[in-house]
Every structure is written in structure tokens, then in C-alpha cells.
Amino acid sequence: MNTCVGVDVSKDELVVHVLPTEAARMFPNHAQGRADLLGWLLPQPQVRVVFEASGGYECDLLDTLHRAGLNAVRLPPRRPRELAKALGLKAKTDAIDARVLAVAAQLLPAAPTVPLSAATQTLREWLHVRTALVNERDSLRRRQIHLHQASVRAWVEAHIADLQGRIVEVNTQLEQALAACDLSLPAAPGLGPILRATLAARLPELGQLNRRQVAALVGLAPYNRDSGRWKGQRCISGGRPDVRRVLYMATWAAIRARSPLASTYQRLVNAGKPKKLAVTACMRKYLTMLNAMQRDNLPWNPKGSSA
């Protein structure tokens, strides 16, 4: 008999529900609380634990379960939420969420989640810091044109300059952190340091999946919307928007560099496809090439890259 465990994670608490026994407990989300949870789970047979990504509060739990050899799965919040809707659950409490996660452990297929290496985690945190700094800088730049008082404008300009300097410092830290990661991509059009860091930090699965799987993971796989005789427009959904955002800019750089992606883009536009669809198709093709390069340790070779 399998033991399916749902854990609702918050900053201070781990609310746990176990199926099929319907046992429920709460543990503090600190080292001793996680050790107590582990001691409670280990004697039970065939344990599978499911929890949501909770803004990082679940990372220590994942490490604890992984070191103990338990099957631990971290799901994006959307999947348990949609399962709760399908079950007709309108109320929402921590206890209800934990039980829904236990049901997800019974029903939803998902591979065990492997914790990030220390090098990848460091790179990811520097990337988060850089994103926050860039967003703040760009926000101030947009507001700057609406400022009329000289003293205010001067302060904002000085703060923008300070942010820009800190971004340069973080870029240096990113390069050092990237050197410690297992990303061996050679030079390619559009493949700059930020895309390299983003792929290493936010897409560690690169090179381990086939082209369809990696496209779906990033959110570049088009899905059908058909019913009976009605044929809907295929569109992308889900995935990792931060990877998609950086890949979008890199794809445009590769198109402007007159790489083979430029001919793909022009062919689609000439065939009457919307420009947005054409660049999305180029993003998917570019990602497929990078995936094959990482998988096979090959140089940039558009004609030979496949998955």
C-alpha cells in the first residue's frame, strides 16, 4: 500500500495530510520540525510526498526529504488548484490544501524533484538580484520623463546611475557563478552571458530532454484547441516565463545577426504568418538547437542540430 502525503508549506508551518489513512498533523517549518516530520514518515510504506512551490519556503523541506531518499515532488501551484476545482472544493484552508496535495500524490504523474546544486542555487540567486535591479532601474527610467522638478530629476538620475553600477557588479558575480555550473554551450548567435546564466539557473534540464519536452517545459509548445468539427487556434501556455523572456531577446539578436533563424522568420512572415507567431517559432527552433548542442556537446550547427 502506497502512502501519499500532502504538505502545505508556509514560512512557519508544515501542515501534513496522509492518504489512505487520513492522518493529519502540523509541524513547525524549522530544522527540528522537519526532522520530526521525517521521523513520522519513514516508518510508513512507499511514501510519496507532494507539496507546492511556495516562494522558497519549501526548499529546506525538499532537501530534507531528498537526503532521506523519499520520493518528493514539488508542483507548481496551478496544478493542485485546478485539481481542487475539479473536486468541487470551494473552501480553502491549510488543512484542505494539504489533503488536496495528498490526492495529487495519488493521481498526478510527476517525476521526483531533485534539489539544485549549490552552484546552480548561487547562480539563480544572483540572477534574481539582477532581475530586481534591472526592473527597478527601468521603472525609474520610465518615470523620469514625467519629472519636472530639477532636484527630483537629479536624485532619480543619481539613483539610476547607482543601480547601473550595481548591475555591472552583479554581472561579474554572474560570470563567476556560471563558471562553476555544468553548462558547456559553445558560442552561438544571440547566446550572450545573460541567456547562458538563465539557461544554467532556470533550465538545468537543458540537454536531458528531447525537443518536444524542452519546448513544453519552457512554454513554447503549441497546444490544440479543437472540439468536434471546430478547429481552434493552437497557442502556447504555461512554462517558465523568465526563460522565455530572455530567449525572446536572444532570438531577435540571432535574427538580426542574419543567422539561419533569420531565413526561418522571413519565410514564415512571407507566408502570411503574424510576426509574433513567426518569432515564437524561431524561439522554439533556437531552443531546440541549444538543447541538442548541450546534449551532444557540439558546436553551433543549425543544419545538423536536432532532438
Long-range contacts (C-beta under 8 A, 24 or more apart in sequence): 1-45, 1-46, 2-45, 2-46, 2-47, 2-48, 2-106, 3-41, 3-44, 3-45, 3-46, 3-47, 3-48, 4-48, 4-50, 4-102, 4-103, 4-105, 4-106, 5-41, 5-47, 5-48, 5-49, 5-50, 5-102, 5-105, 6-49, 6-50, 6-51, 6-97, 6-98, 6-99, 6-100, 6-101, 6-102, 6-103, 6-104, 6-105, 7-37, 7-49, 7-50, 7-51, 7-61, 7-98, 7-101, 8-51, 8-52, 8-94, 8-95, 8-97, 8-98, 8-101, 9-51, 9-52, 9-54, 9-57, 9-58, 9-61, 10-54, 10-57, 10-94, 11-57, 13-94, 14-61, 15-94, 15-95, 15-97, 15-98, 16-98, 17-95, 17-98, 17-99, 17-101, 17-102, 18-44, 18-102, 19-99, 19-102, 19-103, 19-105, 19-106, 24-95, 24-98, 24-99, 29-57, 29-60, 29-61, 31-60, 34-60, 34-61, 34-64, 35-64, 37-61, 37-64, 38-64, 38-65, 38-68, 38-70, 41-70, 42-68, 42-70, 47-71, 48-73, 48-105, 49-73, 49-105, 50-74, 50-75, 50-80, 50-101, 50-102, 50-104, 50-105, 50-108, 50-110, 51-75, 51-101, 52-76, 52-77, 52-80, 52-97, 52-101, 53-77, 59-115, 62-113, 62-115, 63-115, 66-113, 66-114, 66-115, 71-112, 72-112, 72-113, 73-105, 73-110, 73-111, 73-112, 73-113, 74-113, 75-101, 75-104, 75-108, 75-110, 78-238, 79-104, 79-108, 80-104, 83-107, 83-108, 116-204, 117-181, 119-177, 119-180, 119-181, 120-181, 120-200, 120-201, 120-204, 122-177, 122-180, 123-174, 123-177, 123-178, 123-180, 123-181, 123-197, 123-200, 123-201, 124-201, 124-202, 126-170, 126-173, 126-174, 126-177, 126-197, 127-174, 127-197, 127-198, 127-201, 127-202, 129-170, 130-167, 130-170, 130-171, 130-174, 130-194, 131-242, 133-163, 133-166, 133-167, 133-170, 134-167, 136-163, 137-163, 137-164, 137-167, 183-294, 184-294, 184-297, 185-290, 185-293, 185-294, 186-293, 186-298, 186-299, 186-300, 187-299, 187-300, 188-254, 188-289, 188-290, 188-293, 188-300, 189-253, 189-254, 189-257, 189-259, 189-261, 189-300, 190-250, 190-251, 190-252, 190-253, 190-254, 190-257, 190-259, 190-286, 191-250, 191-254, 191-290, 192-250, 192-253, 194-246, 195-246, 195-247, 195-249, 195-250, 198-242, 198-243, 198-246, 198-247, 199-243, 199-290, 202-240, 202-242, 202-243, 203-240, 203-243, 206-290, 206-291, 206-294, 207-291, 207-293, 207-294, 207-295, 208-295, 209-291, 210-307, 211-288, 211-291, 211-292, 211-306, 211-307, 212-307, 214-287, 214-288, 214-291, 214-307, 215-284, 215-287, 215-288, 218-243, 218-244, 218-247, 218-287, 219-244, 220-244, 220-280, 220-283, 220-284, 220-287, 221-284, 236-280, 244-283, 247-283, 247-286, 247-287, 248-279, 248-283, 250-286, 251-279, 251-282, 251-283, 251-286, 252-279, 254-282, 254-286, 255-279, 255-282, 259-302, 260-302, 260-303, 261-285, 261-286, 261-302
